[in-house]
Amino acid sequence: MKLSSHKFWNSAKLKRILALLAELTILCSLLAVTAYATTTNNDVAGTVQTAFGTYVKPQIMKAVNGVVMPIIDAILSVLFVVFIVMAGVNYKKHSGGDFEWHVPAALFAGLIVSLTAPLWMWSMIGW
């Protein structure tokens, strides 16, 4: 009797069982990864703090100073110009009316803070 002629070996149930076993094998191998803190004293907290101070903190600072803050500066400067123009148009539209300066003043203050933030925010955070 051939093995391949048996109904069990040709069924979709076998394929599902083999797929389940493969998934379980992969899952167990991923979850069984051992994390070695240090070879001498197994101080996980110290190793994480050292890694954060050495590798993560400089990368965060570089990304914030080089990408995030310029994007915020650009958005605030565009909004500042748009609201100045809108306030000027609104002033001309209502001749002799009040010039609405509250929103542009707040945007200008935010722009000044965001432009100078890389100079003082890291010391304020404690980095």
C-alpha positions as CSV (number, residue, x, y, z in Angstrom):
1,M,0.0,0.0,0.0
2,K,1.4,3.4,-1.0
3,L,1.5,6.2,1.5
4,S,0.3,8.8,-1.0
5,S,-2.9,6.9,-1.8
6,H,-4.2,7.3,1.7
7,K,-6.9,10.0,2.1
8,F,-5.2,11.6,5.1
9,W,-2.0,12.5,3.2
10,N,-3.9,14.2,0.4
11,S,-6.3,16.2,2.5
12,A,-6.4,19.9,3.2
13,K,-6.4,19.0,6.9
14,L,-2.8,17.8,6.6
15,K,-1.8,21.1,5.0
16,R,-3.4,23.1,7.8
17,I,-1.7,21.0,10.4
18,L,1.7,21.4,8.8
19,A,1.1,25.2,8.4
20,L,0.1,25.4,12.1
21,L,3.3,23.5,13.1
22,A,5.4,25.8,10.9
23,E,3.8,28.9,12.5
24,L,4.3,27.5,16.0
25,T,7.9,26.7,15.3
26,I,8.6,30.2,14.0
27,L,6.7,31.7,16.9
28,C,8.7,29.7,19.5
29,S,12.0,30.5,17.8
30,L,11.1,34.3,17.9
31,L,10.0,34.2,21.5
32,A,12.9,32.1,22.7
33,V,15.6,34.7,21.9
34,T,17.8,35.2,24.9
35,A,18.8,38.7,25.8
36,Y,22.2,39.0,27.3
37,A,22.7,42.2,29.4
38,T,26.3,41.9,30.3
39,T,28.7,39.0,30.7
40,T,29.8,39.8,34.2
41,N,27.0,41.1,36.4
42,N,23.7,40.8,34.5
43,D,22.8,44.4,35.2
44,V,20.0,45.0,32.8
45,A,19.0,48.5,34.0
46,G,22.6,49.7,33.8
47,T,23.0,48.3,30.4
48,V,19.8,49.9,29.1
49,Q,20.8,53.3,30.6
50,T,24.2,53.1,29.1
51,A,22.8,52.2,25.7
52,F,20.3,55.0,25.9
53,G,22.9,57.6,26.8
54,T,25.4,56.3,24.2
55,Y,23.2,55.5,21.2
56,V,19.6,56.6,21.6
57,K,19.9,60.0,23.1
58,P,22.3,61.4,20.4
59,Q,20.1,60.0,17.7
60,I,16.9,61.6,19.2
61,M,18.7,64.9,19.6
62,K,20.0,64.9,16.0
63,A,16.5,63.9,14.6
64,V,14.7,66.6,16.6
65,N,17.3,69.3,15.9
66,G,17.6,68.4,12.2
67,V,14.1,67.4,11.2
68,V,11.3,68.1,13.7
69,M,12.2,71.6,14.7
70,P,12.7,72.9,11.1
71,I,9.4,71.4,10.1
72,I,7.7,73.2,13.1
73,D,9.5,76.4,12.1
74,A,8.4,76.2,8.5
75,I,4.8,75.6,9.5
76,L,4.7,78.4,12.0
77,S,6.4,80.8,9.6
78,V,3.9,80.0,6.8
79,L,1.0,80.4,9.2
80,F,2.4,83.7,10.5
81,V,2.6,85.1,6.9
82,V,-0.9,83.9,6.1
83,F,-2.4,85.4,9.2
84,I,-0.6,88.7,8.7
85,V,-2.0,88.9,5.1
86,M,-5.5,87.9,6.3
87,A,-5.4,90.6,9.0
88,G,-4.2,93.2,6.5
89,V,-7.0,92.3,4.1
90,N,-9.5,92.3,6.9
91,Y,-8.3,95.7,8.0
92,K,-8.6,97.1,4.4
93,K,-12.0,95.5,4.0
94,H,-13.4,97.2,7.1
95,S,-11.9,100.7,6.6
96,G,-11.1,102.3,9.9
97,G,-11.6,99.0,11.7
98,D,-9.3,97.4,14.2
99,F,-6.3,95.5,13.1
100,E,-6.5,91.9,14.6
101,W,-3.0,91.3,15.9
102,H,-3.7,88.6,18.5
103,V,-3.2,85.5,16.3
104,P,-0.1,86.8,14.4
105,A,1.4,87.9,17.7
106,A,0.9,84.4,19.1
107,L,2.3,82.8,16.0
108,F,5.3,85.1,16.1
109,A,5.9,84.2,19.8
110,G,5.6,80.5,19.0
111,L,8.0,81.0,16.1
112,I,10.6,82.6,18.3
113,V,10.3,79.9,20.9
114,S,10.6,77.1,18.3
115,L,13.6,78.8,16.6
116,T,15.5,79.1,19.8
117,A,14.3,75.8,21.3
118,P,17.3,73.7,20.3
119,L,19.6,76.0,22.3
120,W,17.8,75.6,25.6
121,M,15.4,72.7,25.5
122,W,18.0,69.9,26.0
123,S,19.4,71.4,29.2
124,M,15.8,72.0,30.4
125,I,15.0,68.3,29.8
126,G,18.2,67.3,31.6
127,W,20.1,65.9,28.6
